[in-house]
């Protein structure tokens, strides 16, 4: 257990040292789009969907954050089936008309391996609509071949990459060559919340109104006003 804490701290420290400049650069681009009415849409399949939910409707979090829900790609509809669906070429095409991207939106596509057809197609569809596309992925996998018919990996499609540095196989501990103790959710959530914090701080420097949910557990909030402002595009 102690070793896991130590390794997580090692990875977070490394990300802070190597990715802070990229996080700030991406935050600056997102702030411009939010100022013009855009929202942040997050997509992931399987366990990556947990991270798509991470920034949605939570105290201290950004209001204009929308997870993209496709039930057949989520764990509660069958973990093995969702994994198979993500790897199926053109699977997402049947859901394309359900996607609601505006030209000022941001789409963060979450995929640790960045090789499966579904997240790659999501990036393609978002770009076609004019959205800024960002991947949350581990570049440790970049030498693995793509499963997409184009042969391209996610980092070849998106406008910018947030590198989680998750090791191939996800686990950061091992016993007798058995890899265990996955870290992709911990590191992905840390990067996302660091990005959102940077967005809020940049907006504050510009004297912009801060669309941040307050906690209803600690007193009166302006949440109802914020929900009314963004409720046309995000279901709260």
Buried (B, 14 or more C-beta within 10 A) or exposed (E): EEEBEEBBEEBBEEBEEEBEEBBBEBBEBBBEBBEEEBBBBBBBBBBBBBBBBBBBBBEEBBBBBBBBEBEBBBBEEEEEEBBEBBBEBEBBEEBEEEBEBBEBBBBBBBBBBBBBBBBBBBBBBBBEBEBBBBBBBBBBBBEEEBBBEEEBBBBBBBBBBBBBBBBEEBBBBEEEEEBEBBBBBBBBBBBBBBBBBBBBEBBEEEEEEBBBBBEEEEEEBBBEEBBEBBEEBBEB
